[in-house]
Amino acid sequence: MPELPEVETIKRQLEKKLRGRTIRNVLVRSRAMVKFGAGKIPNAKRGSAAQAKKFAQTLRGKKITGFGRSGKFLIIEISGGWRLVIHLRMTGQLIFIAGGNLKRPLLLSRAKRAQKELLPSKHTHVEIEFSGGGKLFYNDVRKFGHMRLANNRDFEKIMARAGHGMDALEINAAHFSNLLNLRPQKRIKDFLLDQTAIAGIGNIYADEALFAARISPLRKTGSLAPAESLILASAIKKILRTAINHGGSSLKNYVNARGAAGKFSARHKVYGKSGKPCRNCGKPLRAHRIGSRTATFCPNCQR
């Protein structure tokens, strides 16, 4: 979390609010969460005061010219040939609040004891203020994500290093089949989570797509018949598009750019529902560990 539908939801909402707006000021509250240029991000996430200062100074006075997305990466295009590349990882949030609503508290967690809070909060790491009012807040409870500012040349290096495969919304059936054939011994669930194969799918939508296609996550990619490959490719796109239409899934920390929860969680048919009855056959769903992830599926319906 967030996966492709959540990032795409945020992208579309921010584009409506911020395209053409000028950045008035930038406040970096946690220098470990920002990076300037194409250098690698160390595991320890040690921040650089010099880079944080350059990050903020470069953005001030610039205009937002466009928005893009590559897999789970959000890309904000900035005047002067700059790109702001944002990876929200597990608990990152990007929330825009108009000037008149800055004193309105928001419920930013689905945890049982969560309470509404004002932004900036203790988990706000970057604030971007815009001319004409309004601020964009970057929050991250676990601090696994980051914001990176890069020029066009460095941006190409960053994306090449990420090694993304084709975006999950753009892949066609023929390409999908070829990718399966290149990794015949890989479990299909692992394959769907491999960002170098297909970019944007995470645990939630892999489980949901496999259930929709009636394919077991335990199978190896080489075992899929051509007809099954076609069905799965179609199911992936359908699930992702439906999730986008419902604003993504909110489990605990994900909220959209307005600070509101996504509504697709209520439509999950298997993810996180181990032991509950399958909506198709009524038999209990099963959870199975595959690598470092858990797959939830119906052993009766998914073969």
ZIKAWO-V958238 format. One record per backbone hydrogen bond with DSSP energy under -1.0 kcal/mol. CO is the residue of the C=O (numbers start at 1). NH is the residue of the N-H. If there is no record, write none. Layout:
CO	NH
CO	NH
This chain:
3	7
4	8
5	9
6	10
7	11
8	12
9	13
10	14
11	15
12	16
13	17
14	18
15	19
18	21
21	64
22	131
23	61
25	129
27	127
30	33
31	34
33	147
35	149
42	45
48	52
49	53
50	54
51	55
52	56
53	57
54	58
55	59
56	60
59	62
62	23
63	79
64	20
66	77
68	75
70	73
73	70
74	86
75	68
76	84
77	65
77	66
78	82
81	152
82	78
83	150
84	76
85	148
86	74
87	146
88	92
93	139
95	137
97	135
98	101
101	104
106	117
111	114
117	106
121	124
123	140
125	29
125	30
126	138
127	27
128	136
129	24
129	25
130	133
134	130
135	97
136	128
137	95
138	125
138	126
139	93
146	87
147	35
148	85
149	37
150	83
151	155
152	156
153	157
154	158
155	159
156	160
157	161
158	162
159	163
166	199
167	170
167	171
172	176
173	177
174	178
175	179
176	180
177	181
178	182
183	186
184	222
186	221
187	191
188	192
189	193
194	197
194	198
195	165
199	168
200	4
202	206
203	207
204	208
205	209
206	210
207	211
208	212
209	213
210	215
214	303
216	219
217	189
219	188
220	223
221	224
225	229
226	230
227	231
228	232
229	233
230	234
231	235
232	236
233	237
234	238
235	239
236	240
237	241
238	242
239	243
240	244
241	245
242	246
243	248
244	247
246	263
248	264
252	110
256	259
257	96
260	256
264	267
265	268
270	273
273	276
276	285
278	282
283	278
285	275
286	297
288	295
290	293
293	290
295	288
297	286
298	302
